[in-house]
Amino acid sequence: IFSDRNRILIDADVASQYPNIIMKLGLYPEALGPTFLPVYKSLIDARLKAKREKDKATDKGLKISINGPYGKLGSQYSVLFGPHLMISVTLTGQLSLLMLIEAASLAGIPVVSGNTDGVVFACPRDKFNGFKLKEGRPTDRLNPSPLQDIIDWWEGVTSFGLEFAEYRAIYNESVNTYIALKPDGAYKRKGDLAN
């Protein structure tokens, strides 16, 4: 799928979706009790700080630390085991993204790919007004536009935050196995193609 003169591919990922759902819903493993939540929140905060400060090693390490507990909710061998919690997190995330997809579709902004924590819009160029700039460089936030109006509504309703990237093209084997080319020549690889 390519960006062209009529449409632009915009990737929108929910920032720390599963950890945020766990915190927003106040979910904690029965074996650990509510004391799990402040400890988990401190890890999330430390990861977000490292990400803002561009400390990639700490960011990536803490990303695993904060996403790992979600996976362990489904492992009967883990102290975090709580399949009902895992279902709550998964369904909350999926239903939230479906709200975004529906709103965008109703506004004439098709979604060409979606996974558990993000979507790729094939946004008509007249419904997109570029990225906000910081020190002359694009950030991961959008300028005011019809697409941004939908994003503002969705972030307000869900209290999740989205991070954005532009793609020149995306080559999918599946929803979680792809190569995405960015306008500056950089690329993102995911799944088997990342290895």
Rosetta blueprint (number, residue, H / E / L):
1 I L
2 F E
3 S L
4 D L
5 R L
6 N L
7 R E
8 I E
9 L E
10 I E
11 D E
12 A E
13 D E
14 V E
15 A L
16 S L
17 Q H
18 Y H
19 P H
20 N H
21 I H
22 I H
23 M H
24 K H
25 L H
26 G L
27 L L
28 Y L
29 P L
30 E L
31 A L
32 L L
33 G H
34 P H
35 T H
36 F H
37 L H
38 P H
39 V H
40 Y H
41 K H
42 S H
43 L H
44 I H
45 D H
46 A H
47 R H
48 L H
49 K H
50 A H
51 K H
52 R H
53 E L
54 K L
55 D L
56 K H
57 A H
58 T H
59 D H
60 K H
61 G H
62 L H
63 K H
64 I H
65 S H
66 I H
67 N H
68 G H
69 P H
70 Y H
71 G H
72 K H
73 L L
74 G L
75 S L
76 Q L
77 Y L
78 S L
79 V L
80 L L
81 F L
82 G L
83 P H
84 H H
85 L H
86 M H
87 I H
88 S H
89 V H
90 T H
91 L H
92 T H
93 G H
94 Q H
95 L H
96 S H
97 L H
98 L H
99 M H
100 L H
101 I H
102 E H
103 A H
104 A H
105 S H
106 L H
107 A L
108 G L
109 I L
110 P L
111 V E
112 V E
113 S E
114 G E
115 N E
116 T L
117 D L
118 G E
119 V E
120 V E
121 F E
122 A E
123 C E
124 P E
125 R H
126 D H
127 K H
128 F L
129 N L
130 G L
131 F E
132 K E
133 L E
134 K E
135 E L
136 G L
137 R E
138 P E
139 T E
140 D E
141 R E
142 L E
143 N L
144 P L
145 S L
146 P H
147 L H
148 Q H
149 D H
150 I H
151 I H
152 D H
153 W H
154 W H
155 E H
156 G H
157 V H
158 T H
159 S L
160 F L
161 G L
162 L E
163 E E
164 F E
165 A E
166 E E
167 Y E
168 R L
169 A E
170 I E
171 Y E
172 N E
173 E E
174 S E
175 V L
176 N L
177 T E
178 Y E
179 I E
180 A E
181 L E
182 K L
183 P L
184 D L
185 G L
186 A L
187 Y E
188 K E
189 R E
190 K E
191 G H
192 D H
193 L H
194 A H
195 N L
